[in-house]
Amino acid sequence: MRCPSDPLRIGIAGLGTVGTGTVRLLQTHDELIRSRCGRHIRIAAVSARDRRKGRGVDVSAARWYDDAVAMAGDPELDAVVELVGGADGVALALVRAAIGEGRHVVTANKAMMAERGCELARAAEQAGVTLAYEASVAGGIPVIKLIREGLAANGVSRVYGILNGTSNYILSVMRESGREFDDVLAEAQALGYAESDPSFDVDGVDAAHKLAILTSLAFGCEVDFGAVHIEGIRHVSAMDIRYAGELGYKIKLLGVARRTDEGVEQRVHPCMVPAESPIGSVEGVYNGVVAEGDFAGSLMAEGRGAGAGPTASAVVADLIDIARGNRPPTFAVAASALAPSRPLPMDSHRGPYYIRLTVVDLPGVIADVTAIFRDFEISIESIVQRGRAPGETVSVVMIVHETAEAAMTSALARIAKLDSVTERPQMIRIEDF
Ligand SMILES: NC(=O)c1ccc[n+]([C@@H]2O[C@H](COP(=O)([O-])OP(=O)(O)OC[C@H]3O[C@@H](n4cnc5c(N)ncnc54)[C@H](OP(=O)(O)O)[C@@H]3O)[C@@H](O)[C@H]2O)c1
């Protein structure tokens, strides 16, 4: 029988960036942590693939497991920390096994929480253990706590944010330098800010994982990753970023979740946001999340969304909660009470749009374009031809008033077929806050 002041004994699976960061933090702040939760947190077991790999931290006092899933059965452990990664495979098997053995779980794994979150939350609830995942969304920013604990008394209508530091870094450098996406991506890879396979980051999947988790938390509905509309930043050009600046906007990869009477909209795509807005000021590798509560108003948290230190900070905060006995429901309401997600299709989205057309500079071209918009009842706020080059191609930039996505995509499909339009029309949604 354990007494409440006994150390919390943990096993850590995964000793990579986040795993070694977590070990280092626990060792550095051992006494501070004890003073804050009344007990030590002891690393009793660890697991990774290669036992001989140098890791820059001392885990020699911990039992080593070649098989991470077997570590879940270690009878001494109170909690298992999953820092392996991946939506399934070893990570999922380990978490299922740990919950099945009645151990608390802490994870930084957004892919697993986005795709298996409901199943795991139900299992944890039935087993009477905590499933904590602060590090899985926006790294060091305590956004799970902000929504689940800080806004516990509020109805939340919208949550949005910059949820991927790599994309935000690339868009920030493109804006500052005027360079194109491919060039900046290659530099980011050389500097270690982007993975050699960057698709999860720049194609919006990573941000979508995090958004699906936030949506469930904010609205008390099932995590529904499949319902997220996902677009990445590969098609954003230096020209669009420059025009956005002239119009008073910045282009950001945003995740937006909104609840209406009809259902829940979840979307990740490049957005034009007012340059002077709080979210427009989040630059470089930083993340920013805004949650709108009906009594608290709009709250924004900004900080480092990745990296060993910030992510370990979130992992250990979860461990401290477990050591203190804080046991909030995984997704803010009992897992058994999570509502169906009621996804809204992207076609039903309404908002203003930025459109850029590449057209041959001939009389009548703009009249053809505006006639198509008229047919779809789309109203134009401004239309500017950039440059004058009779017979050559020029850009035409338009801002259209709030309109339905379905009308906009149909109109653009017709515009793309005009002989005078030489490239696929560019469309970027505008988000006004
Ligand atoms: N990196 C970040 O900034 C960050 C931020 C937020 C969330 N996360 C999440 O945190 C998790 C870990 O990310 P990371 O960046 O730390 O990854 P990482 O550096 O690649 O580390 C992964 C670790 O898992 C171990 N591992 C792989 N397969 C294993 C297996 N079959 N059994 C036992 N251990 C195994 C690896 O062992 P070896 O070292 O022996 O190869 C390695 O130590 C992921 O879910 C990620 O999405 C990361």
The ligand as a MOL file (V3000), in Angstrom:
LIG
                    3D

  0  0  0     0  0            999 V3000
M  V30 BEGIN CTAB
M  V30 COUNTS 48 52 0 0 0
M  V30 BEGIN ATOM
M  V30 1 N 9.8430 16.9970 -30.8820 0
M  V30 2 C 8.9560 17.9040 -30.4780 0
M  V30 3 O 9.2620 19.1020 -30.3790 0
M  V30 4 C 7.5570 17.4730 -30.0990 0
M  V30 5 C 6.6250 18.4470 -29.6960 0
M  V30 6 C 5.3630 18.0540 -29.3050 0
M  V30 7 C 5.0070 16.7220 -29.3530 0
M  V30 8 N 5.9190 15.8020 -29.7990 0 CHG=1
M  V30 9 C 5.5140 14.4000 -29.8200 0
M  V30 10 O 6.3160 13.6810 -28.8890 0
M  V30 11 C 6.5080 12.3520 -29.3490 0
M  V30 12 C 8.0220 12.0500 -29.4160 0
M  V30 13 O 8.6110 12.9560 -30.3170 0
M  V30 14 P 10.1980 13.1410 -30.3930 0
M  V30 15 O 10.4140 14.3560 -31.2320 0
M  V30 16 O 10.8090 13.0680 -29.0570 0 CHG=-1
M  V30 17 O 10.6010 11.8460 -31.2390 0
M  V30 18 P 12.0690 11.2290 -31.4720 0
M  V30 19 O 13.1070 12.2150 -31.1370 0
M  V30 20 O 12.0480 10.5960 -32.7980 0
M  V30 21 O 12.1360 10.0710 -30.3630 0
M  V30 22 C 11.3810 8.8990 -30.4480 0
M  V30 23 C 11.8950 7.9380 -29.4120 0
M  V30 24 O 11.0750 6.7800 -29.4630 0
M  V30 25 C 11.9200 5.6410 -29.4120 0
M  V30 26 N 11.2660 4.5160 -30.0630 0
M  V30 27 C 10.9490 4.3810 -31.3820 0
M  V30 28 N 10.3840 3.1930 -31.5990 0
M  V30 29 C 10.3790 2.5570 -30.4030 0
M  V30 30 C 9.9470 1.2840 -29.9800 0
M  V30 31 N 9.4310 0.4060 -30.8430 0
M  V30 32 N 10.0760 0.9650 -28.6740 0
M  V30 33 C 10.6200 1.8370 -27.7940 0
M  V30 34 N 11.0500 3.0610 -28.1390 0
M  V30 35 C 10.9300 3.4090 -29.4340 0
M  V30 36 C 13.1790 6.0380 -30.1240 0
M  V30 37 O 14.2480 5.1690 -29.6880 0
M  V30 38 P 15.7920 5.3300 -30.1680 0
M  V30 39 O 16.2210 6.6680 -29.6280 0
M  V30 40 O 16.5020 4.2270 -29.5300 0
M  V30 41 O 15.7560 5.2950 -31.6600 0
M  V30 42 C 13.3420 7.4710 -29.6250 0
M  V30 43 O 14.0310 7.5150 -28.4130 0
M  V30 44 C 5.7630 12.2660 -30.6870 0
M  V30 45 O 4.4730 11.7800 -30.4700 0
M  V30 46 C 5.7190 13.7090 -31.1450 0
M  V30 47 O 4.6390 13.9720 -32.0120 0
M  V30 48 C 7.1690 16.1540 -30.1720 0
M  V30 END ATOM
M  V30 BEGIN BOND
M  V30 1 1 1 2
M  V30 2 2 2 3
M  V30 3 1 2 4
M  V30 4 1 4 5
M  V30 5 2 4 48
M  V30 6 2 5 6
M  V30 7 1 6 7
M  V30 8 2 7 8
M  V30 9 1 8 9
M  V30 10 1 8 48
M  V30 11 1 9 10
M  V30 12 1 9 46
M  V30 13 1 10 11
M  V30 14 1 11 12
M  V30 15 1 11 44
M  V30 16 1 12 13
M  V30 17 1 13 14
M  V30 18 2 14 15
M  V30 19 1 14 16
M  V30 20 1 14 17
M  V30 21 1 17 18
M  V30 22 2 18 19
M  V30 23 1 18 20
M  V30 24 1 18 21
M  V30 25 1 21 22
M  V30 26 1 22 23
M  V30 27 1 23 24
M  V30 28 1 23 42
M  V30 29 1 24 25
M  V30 30 1 25 26
M  V30 31 1 25 36
M  V30 32 1 26 27
M  V30 33 1 26 35
M  V30 34 2 27 28
M  V30 35 1 28 29
M  V30 36 1 29 30
M  V30 37 2 29 35
M  V30 38 1 30 31
M  V30 39 2 30 32
M  V30 40 1 32 33
M  V30 41 2 33 34
M  V30 42 1 34 35
M  V30 43 1 36 37
M  V30 44 1 36 42
M  V30 45 1 37 38
M  V30 46 2 38 39
M  V30 47 1 38 40
M  V30 48 1 38 41
M  V30 49 1 42 43
M  V30 50 1 44 45
M  V30 51 1 44 46
M  V30 52 1 46 47
M  V30 END BOND
M  V30 END CTAB
M  END
